[in-house]
Amino acid sequence: MEREQKPAVSPPQEFFPRGAIAFFFAMIGFYLVLWLTMYWVMAGRS
């Protein structure tokens, strides 16, 4: 008795890359802090 296999179909749902967007803003914030720190160090040396 073989069962007839149905294709795996998931209901259509919206894909929104929330994690990727959060990571993007986290990296922007990280580089902003890094850049400001380096700027502060260089300004302090002059």
Summary of the structure (lengths in Angstrom):
residues: 46
radius of gyration: 24.6
end to end distance: 83.7
largest distance: 83.7
contacts: 55
relative contact order: 0.08
helix: 61%
strand: 0%
